[in-house]
Amino acid sequence: MENPIKATPKDVFLYLFNIVTFYLIVVGFIMLCVQYVNALFPDTLDYYFTGIAGTVRTASSILCIAVPAYIISAWLLGKDLIKIPTKRDLWVRRWLTYFTLFVSAITIIIDLMIFVYNFLNGEISIRFFLKIFVVLLVACAVFGYYLWDLKRAVVKTKVNRIFAIALAVLVFGSIIGGFFIVGTPIEQRQRRMDEQRIADLQNIQMQIIDYWTRKSSLPKALVDLQDNISGFSVPQDPDLKKDYEYRSVEKLKFELCAEFARSNLNDPVNGRNTMGAYPVGPAQQSWGHETGRVCFIRTIDPELYKPLPATPEASKQIK
């Protein structure tokens, strides 16, 4: 009786490396497709563009590294199987293959359960159906491929090469398609810069209002807001490294200006044409802007922001 071939450390490494990179590809691809659905079909109750863009970046990074790693490891394993066909029966290969079939089958069942439950609960949106379809399609494709791989004969075939090419085209095509949905890396950086500018302007606005409530007047310049005790330091433009513009227009009216890299008037949030990734606060107002220099005029409501009364103790300390 012929002794069964034993798995070497190299075999265990290659098969584990191959299956882990494959799982990363599946997870990254599903993440990418789900976020594309979120961007194309925004939910009025749950939508944050920066969250979508961040997940797209994460999924794209996973795919860019995992896909080449998987294809290389699959090529090495296939080459080894052609040399030694008996390695098809290695315990590590069969265990990982059946485990992948098990995970795929469970994913399909759970996905269908979620579909039925949500359908009975009245969830009939195209957004929901597309997400369910993506997970179901990927799980079925994984199950079908590994079932075929388990039964196929070890011969030199073009199927694996075709599969590798199709996988690379599909994955990298989906990444490139994301540029048309969430923007290119340059556009994403511009967006983040503009978000930081709005966050800085909101912070300055809050400090101006606080200055007004304490001193009953607007600051003459932004430098008046500097406070070594509270630790507030007037921020600068994160990209241009210059001060934001401030001007006191009237007793209760002031103006804040900044240079923006892009317009945010068409950025969707909650299905509307405003950007919702900026910080919120009691002084929040509209921060929609075009490209270039944009000024925001704010008027303090003295009924809403009443000056703090000066106490005798504070007056004595000042004197």
C-alpha positions in Angstrom: 0.0 0.0 0.0 1.4 3.4 -1.0 2.0 5.7 1.9 0.0 9.0 1.7 1.9 12.1 1.0 2.5 14.4 3.9 2.1 18.1 4.0 5.3 20.1 4.3 5.5 23.5 6.2 5.7 25.1 2.7 2.4 23.5 1.7 0.7 24.6 4.9 2.0 28.1 4.4 0.9 28.4 0.8 -2.6 27.0 1.4 -3.2 29.1 4.4 -1.8 32.2 2.7 -4.0 31.5 -0.4 -7.2 31.0 1.5 -6.7 34.0 3.8 -6.0 36.3 0.8 -9.1 34.9 -0.9 -11.2 35.7 2.1 -9.8 39.2 2.2 -10.8 39.6 -1.5 -14.3 38.4 -0.9 -14.8 40.7 2.2 -13.2 43.7 0.4 -15.3 43.2 -2.7 -18.5 42.9 -0.8 -17.6 46.0 1.2 -16.9 47.9 -2.0 -20.1 46.9 -3.7 -22.2 47.7 -0.6 -20.8 51.2 -0.3 -21.4 51.8 -4.0 -25.0 50.9 -3.4 -25.1 53.3 -0.4 -23.7 56.1 -2.6 -25.9 55.5 -5.6 -29.1 54.9 -3.6 -28.7 57.1 -0.4 -31.0 56.4 2.5 -32.7 59.5 3.8 -32.3 58.2 7.4 -28.7 57.1 7.2 -26.1 58.6 4.9 -22.6 60.0 5.6 -20.5 60.5 2.6 -17.2 60.6 4.5 -18.1 57.2 6.0 -18.8 55.7 2.6 -15.6 57.2 1.1 -13.5 55.9 4.1 -14.9 52.3 3.7 -14.3 52.5 -0.1 -10.7 53.4 0.6 -10.3 50.6 3.1 -11.8 48.0 0.7 -9.8 49.3 -2.3 -6.6 49.0 -0.3 -7.4 45.4 0.7 -8.2 44.4 -2.9 -5.1 46.1 -4.4 -2.8 44.0 -2.2 -4.8 40.8 -1.7 -5.7 40.2 -5.3 -2.0 40.0 -6.6 -1.0 38.0 -3.5 -3.9 35.5 -4.1 -3.1 35.1 -7.8 0.6 34.5 -7.1 -0.1 31.9 -4.4 -2.7 30.2 -6.6 -0.2 30.0 -9.4 2.5 28.4 -7.2 0.0 25.9 -5.8 -1.3 25.0 -9.3 2.3 24.6 -10.5 3.0 22.3 -7.6 -0.1 20.2 -8.2 0.9 19.6 -11.8 4.3 18.3 -10.6 2.9 16.2 -7.8 -0.8 15.4 -8.5 -1.1 13.4 -5.2 -1.0 16.6 -3.3 -4.6 17.1 -4.2 -5.3 14.8 -1.2 -3.3 16.8 1.3 -5.3 17.3 4.5 -4.6 21.0 4.6 -6.0 21.5 1.1 -9.1 19.4 1.7 -9.9 20.9 5.1 -9.6 24.4 3.9 -11.7 23.7 0.8 -14.5 22.1 2.8 -14.3 24.9 5.4 -14.7 27.4 2.6 -17.7 25.5 1.2 -19.2 25.5 4.7 -18.7 29.2 5.2 -20.2 29.9 1.7 -23.2 27.7 2.3 -23.9 29.3 5.7 -23.5 32.8 4.2 -26.1 31.9 1.5 -28.6 30.6 4.1 -28.2 33.6 6.4 -28.4 36.0 3.5 -31.7 34.4 2.4 -33.0 34.5 6.0 -32.2 38.2 6.2 -33.9 38.8 2.9 -37.1 37.0 4.0 -37.2 38.7 7.4 -36.7 42.2 6.0 -39.2 41.6 3.2 -41.8 40.5 5.7 -40.9 43.6 7.7 -41.8 45.8 4.8 -38.2 46.5 3.5 -38.7 46.6 -0.3 -36.2 49.3 -1.3 -33.9 48.8 -4.3 -31.0 49.6 -2.0 -31.8 46.6 0.3 -32.4 44.2 -2.7 -29.0 45.1 -4.2 -27.1 44.5 -1.0 -28.7 41.1 -0.6 -28.1 40.3 -4.2 -24.4 41.2 -3.9 -23.8 39.0 -0.9 -25.8 36.1 -2.4 -24.0 36.3 -5.8 -20.5 36.4 -4.2 -21.3 33.5 -1.9 -22.8 31.4 -4.7 -19.8 32.1 -6.9 -17.3 31.1 -4.1 -19.3 27.9 -3.4 -19.5 27.0 -7.0 -15.8 27.6 -7.7 -14.5 25.6 -4.8 -17.0 22.8 -5.4 -15.7 22.6 -9.0 -12.1 22.8 -7.8 -12.7 19.9 -5.4 -14.0 17.6 -8.1 -11.8 18.6 -11.1 -8.9 16.4 -12.3 -5.4 17.7 -11.9 -4.5 18.6 -15.5 -3.0 21.6 -17.1 -6.0 23.8 -18.0 -6.7 27.3 -19.0 -9.7 27.6 -16.6 -7.5 28.8 -13.7 -5.8 31.3 -15.8 -9.2 32.6 -17.1 -10.5 32.7 -13.5 -7.4 34.7 -12.4 -7.8 37.2 -15.2 -11.5 37.6 -14.7 -11.0 38.1 -11.0 -8.4 40.8 -11.5 -10.5 42.6 -14.1 -13.6 42.4 -12.0 -11.9 43.6 -8.8 -9.8 46.4 -10.3 -12.6 47.4 -12.6 -14.8 47.9 -9.5 -12.1 50.0 -7.9 -11.7 52.2 -10.9 -15.5 52.5 -11.1 -15.4 53.9 -7.6 -13.6 56.9 -8.9 -16.8 57.9 -10.7 -18.9 57.5 -7.6 -16.8 58.8 -4.6 -14.1 60.6 -6.6 -10.4 60.1 -7.3 -7.8 60.2 -4.5 -7.1 63.9 -5.4 -10.8 64.8 -5.2 -11.0 62.9 -1.8 -8.1 64.9 -0.5 -9.7 68.1 -1.6 -12.9 67.1 0.0 -11.1 66.4 3.3 -9.3 69.7 3.1 -12.6 71.6 2.6 -14.2 69.6 5.5 -11.3 70.8 7.7 -11.8 74.3 6.6 -15.5 74.2 7.5 -14.6 72.6 10.9 -12.1 75.5 11.5 -14.6 78.2 10.5 -17.3 76.6 12.8 -14.8 76.6 15.7 -13.9 80.2 15.0 -17.5 81.1 14.8 -18.2 79.5 18.2 -15.3 81.4 19.7 -16.6 84.7 18.3 -20.0 84.1 19.8 -18.4 83.2 23.2 -16.3 86.4 22.9 -19.5 88.4 22.3 -21.4 86.9 25.3 -18.5 87.7 27.6 -17.5 91.2 26.3 -20.7 92.4 24.5 -18.7 93.2 21.4 -17.2 91.5 18.4 -13.4 91.0 18.3 -11.6 93.4 16.0 -9.4 90.6 14.6 -9.0 86.9 15.0 -5.9 87.4 17.1 -8.2 88.7 19.9 -9.6 85.2 20.2 -6.2 83.7 21.3 -6.5 82.4 24.8 -3.5 80.9 26.5 -5.6 79.7 29.5 -8.3 77.8 27.6 -5.7 76.8 25.0 -7.5 78.1 22.0 -5.3 79.0 19.1 -6.8 80.4 15.9 -6.4 77.7 13.2 -5.0 78.3 9.7 -5.9 76.9 6.3 -4.7 73.3 6.4 -3.4 73.4 2.8 -2.6 77.0 2.1 -1.1 77.6 5.6 -2.6 81.1 5.8 -5.0 82.8 8.2 -8.8 82.7 7.5 -10.4 86.1 6.8 -12.5 87.8 9.4 -14.3 91.1 9.3 -16.6 92.8 11.7 -19.5 94.2 9.5 -21.8 95.7 12.1 -22.3 95.5 15.9 -23.9 92.0 15.6 -22.7 90.9 12.2 -19.4 89.4 11.1 -18.0 87.7 8.1 -15.7 84.6 7.8 -14.0 83.8 4.5 -11.9 80.8 3.2 -10.5 79.4 -0.1 -12.2 76.1 -1.0 -10.8 73.5 -3.4 -14.2 72.3 -4.7 -17.9 73.0 -4.5 -20.0 71.0 -2.0 -23.4 72.2 -3.2 -24.1 68.9 -5.0 -22.7 66.6 -2.4 -25.5 64.3 -1.2 -26.3 63.8 2.4 -29.7 62.6 3.5 -30.8 62.9 -0.1 -30.2 66.6 -0.1 -27.7 69.0 -1.6 -25.7 69.8 1.5 -22.6 68.4 3.0 -23.3 66.7 6.3 -19.9 65.6 7.4 -19.1 68.8 9.2 -19.2 69.1 13.0 -22.5 70.4 14.6 -23.1 72.8 17.4 -25.4 75.5 18.7 -24.1 78.0 16.1 -24.4 75.7 13.1 -25.7 77.3 10.0 -25.5 76.5 6.3 -21.9 75.9 5.1 -22.6 75.3 1.4 -19.9 76.8 -0.8 -18.7 77.1 -4.4 -15.1 76.6 -5.5 -12.7 79.4 -4.6 -13.0 82.2 -2.1 -16.3 82.1 -0.3 -17.5 84.3 2.6 -20.1 83.4 5.2 -22.0 86.3 6.8 -23.3 85.6 10.3 -25.6 87.7 12.5 -25.7 87.1 16.3 -29.1 86.9 17.8 -28.9 88.9 21.1 -31.9 87.1 22.4 -30.4 83.7 21.8 -26.9 84.6 22.9 -27.2 87.1 25.7 -24.1 88.8 27.1 -23.1 87.5 30.5 -23.7 89.9 33.4 -20.5 91.3 35.0 -20.4 90.4 38.7 -18.9 92.8 41.3 -16.3 90.2 42.3 -15.1 89.9 38.7 -15.0 93.7 38.4 -12.8 94.0 41.5 -10.5 91.3 40.3 -10.1 93.1 37.0 -9.3 96.4 38.8 
